[in-house]
Amino acid sequence: MVEVRVRFWTDEIADGGRGMILPKHIWDTGVVDIARNKSHGIVPGNPVPFNSIAELPSKLEKLFIEQGIKVHLNRRARKYIVDD
């Protein structure tokens, strides 16, 4: 299994100054990174930042390309995606 981690920033949301958090509240920005996996030859690089949750698919794609990971489509996806 290949593990990808998505981390969201939580700083400066709460009133009360720097370092204060508001439990269960996040910004829609953060970073994605990949866990080390010797079996797959994955060595983590720099985390890939994102500026909106909407950017996550493209940032995951960037991470996979940087690592040389090939994504295979499952049956459900093959029904509507054309691979020319």
Secondary structure, DSSP 8 states (H G I E B T S, - for coil): ---EEEEE--TT-SSSSTT---TT---S-EEEEE--BGGGTB---S-EEESSGGGHHHHHHHHHHHHT------HHHHTT----
